[in-house]
Amino acid sequence: MANPSAAARRRRTTGPAPSLTGPASDVHPVLRRTTAPPAVLDLLAQARAGLEETAVLETPNERYATAHLAALRTAAAVLAARGRPETNPRRRARIRSAWEVLPEIAPELTEWSALFASGAARRARAEAGIQGAAGQRDADDLIRDAGMFLRIVERMLVLQPVLPQPRSDAVETRETAGPRARGELPDTG
């Protein structure tokens, strides 16, 4: 079995990053990858690919619909990662859009949910090919918003902030200190 590369080992690391300059010099959170279910990672990759595709699409309708679909896939990743909202088992649940369910699963994304829900009808018109359903500015704004939404969700689901800890070899403890530091030798200084 081949040894994994250093980059692969770093990607799998979920613990804190060691501080390079000492125990108190770095107190800012550092983003580290955590493991997310494959379905979540796939949905996020599809969303990113959709946003990249908007750069080569020609019409505002196509760009708008593709960006909205990327945002929808991003929301689906959150739903896949966090589960389903509580429902009454005796009552048959009606089908609801991801934008309706998302605030129940991730209340911190409520405003994003409202933003993208408000664009769902425009997306439907754009996908139907209705002339002028989305203008250039509408498409550009939605692409920017969907990209920001994707980055926020990636940080929520894939990247986790952790505080760096001091390097174990940089901190001298009573057990690792020399005999003079432990007070076992007389100071003849």
N, C-alpha and C positions, 0 to 999 in steps of 0.2 A: 504494500500500500504506500503510495507516494505521500510525502509530507505536504501538508497544505501550505500555501504561500502565506507570507506575513499579512498580506491584504485580506486573505480569506479568514485568517485568525482574528484580525481586527473587526471584520464584519460580524463575526459570531459573538464577539465580546458584548456582554450586557452589563458588566460591572463598571464601576467608576474608572475613569482614566487616571493614571498616576500623575502627580504633579512633578514637573521636571525641576523646579527651582526651590522646593521646600514646602513645609507644611502650611504656611499661611499666605503664600504669595498668590495663589489662584483660587478665588472663591466663586467664580462665575460658572453657571451650569454649562455643561458640554453635552451636545446631543449625541446619543449613542443609539445604534440600531437595536431594536428588540425583535423578537420573532412575532410575526403576524401570520394568521392562517393563509395558505396558498390562494384561496378564493379571494381574500381581501387584497392581497398583493396583485393578483391578476386584474381585478377591477380597477385598482389604482393605475396599473400599467396601461390598461385600455383607455382610461380617462386621459392620461398623459399623451398617449398616441393620438387621441382625438383632438386634443389641443394643438399638437404639432401639425396635424393635418389641416387645421384652419388656415395655416400660413400659405398653403398652395391652392386653396379653394378660391374660385373666382367671384361668385355672387354673394352678396350680403346674406341672402336667404340660406345658402348652403353653410356659410360660416357661422351664422347664428344658430341654426339647427344642430350643427356639429358641436359647437361650444356648449349648448344646453344639454346635449346628450353626454358630454364629458362630465358636466356637473352632476347629472343624474347618476352616472356610474360612480362618481365619488361618493354621493350620498348612499348608494347601494353598498359601497365598501364599509361605511360606518354601520349600516344596518346589519351587514354580515358579521362584522366584528363584535358588535355589542348585543345582538340578539333581538328578540321580539318584545313589543310592549305587552304588559299584562292585559289579558282579555277575559271576559266572562265565558267560561267553558260551556255554559248552558245556552248562550245566545250565539247565533250564527253571525260571524263578523262579516261586515261588508268590505269589499275591496277598497283600499285607500291608496292614494299615491304616496310615493316615498317622501314627498314634501310634507304630507300630513303626519306621517309616522316619525320622521326624523326628530322633531322637537321633543317627542316623548322619550326617545332613546338617548338623544344628545341635546339637552336643553341649551347648551352653550352655542349650538348652531341654529337656534330659532330664527334669528334675523336672516341668515343665509337661506334657510328654508323658505322664508317668506319672499325673499328676492327672487329665487328661482321659480317658485310656484307662480309668481306674478307673470313670468315669461313663458309659461307652459302653453297658453293659447297662441301666443305669437309663434312659438316653435311649431305648433301644429299647422298654422297657416303657412309658415315658411317651408315646411316639409311637403305641404300640398302644392307648393309652387305658385302660390298667390303672389302676383307681382306687387312688390313694395311692402310685403309683410314685415320685413326687417330692413332698415337702412344701414348704410356703412357704419355710422356712428353707433347704432344699436348693436351691431355685430362686434365692433371693436370693444365696446364697453362690456359686453357679455363675455368675450374671450378673456379680457383682463380679470373680470370678477371670477370666472370659472377657474382661472389659473391660481388666483389667490386662495380660493376655496380649497382647491386641490392641495396646495402647499400646507394650509392649516390642518387639513385632515391627515396628510402624511405625517405631520409632526405629532398629531394626536395618536395615530395608530402605529406608526412605524418607528418614529424617532422619539426617544424618551430622554428628557433632561436629567442629568445626574451631576452631583457635585464631585469634582475630583478629590481624591484622597491623597494624603502624602505618601510618597514612595516608601515602602517598608525598609529599603536599605538606606534611606536618607534620614530616618528617624532613629536616633540611638536611644534604646531603652535600657533600663537597669540590667536586664539580662544580657544585652549585647554590648554594653559598655565595657571598657577595659577595667582592670583591677583598680587602678588609681581613681577612676571616676566613681567606682562603686564604694570607695573608701576602704578598700582592703589593704592598700599599701600606704605607708606613711609618706607624707609630702616632705621631701627633703630639699625642695626647691630653692 
